[in-house]
Amino acid sequence: MFEKTLARMKELKDPKRLQEAMEIVATEADNLVPIDTGTLHDSQEIREGVIAYTAPYATFVHEDLIARHPQGEAKFLEKAWSNKRSDFMKKFME
């Protein structure tokens, strides 16, 4: 469902606006991502309306609800979207 929504959004608005809106969520994700060496934090990419962390262990860190981090937390992408969804929509629909 998310993929269909994203595809429709791409049709309705220009890619530059989508990129700017995604950067709002990406910035929030960067504030929430666990940091040990910085590799995971530095692996963030935004492509075609998708925010991804490309470090090989990114999914594991994102999904591990048991691990405790001195900085950051699990589910950092989901929480970033939840925290910034309305800001994303405002920017995107300008």
C-alpha positions, 0 to 999 in steps of 0.5 A: 500500500505504501508503495502505491501511495508513493507512486501516486505522490510522485505522479502528482508532484515534482521530484524536487518537492518529494526530495525536500519532504523526504529530507525532513524525515531523513533528518529526524531519522539521523537524530534517532539512529543509534551511533557507535562508530558512525558507519550506520549514521553515515550510510543514509541515502535518499533515492526515488522517495525512499530513505535507506541505511545501506550499512550491512547491519542496518536492518538488524539494528533497526529491528532489534528491540532488546539492544540498548544504545547510549545514543539512538534507538531501534525503529528509528526510521518508523519513529522518524516517519511517525514524528514527521509525517505531518511536516512531510505532508505539508512540505510535499503538498505546498 
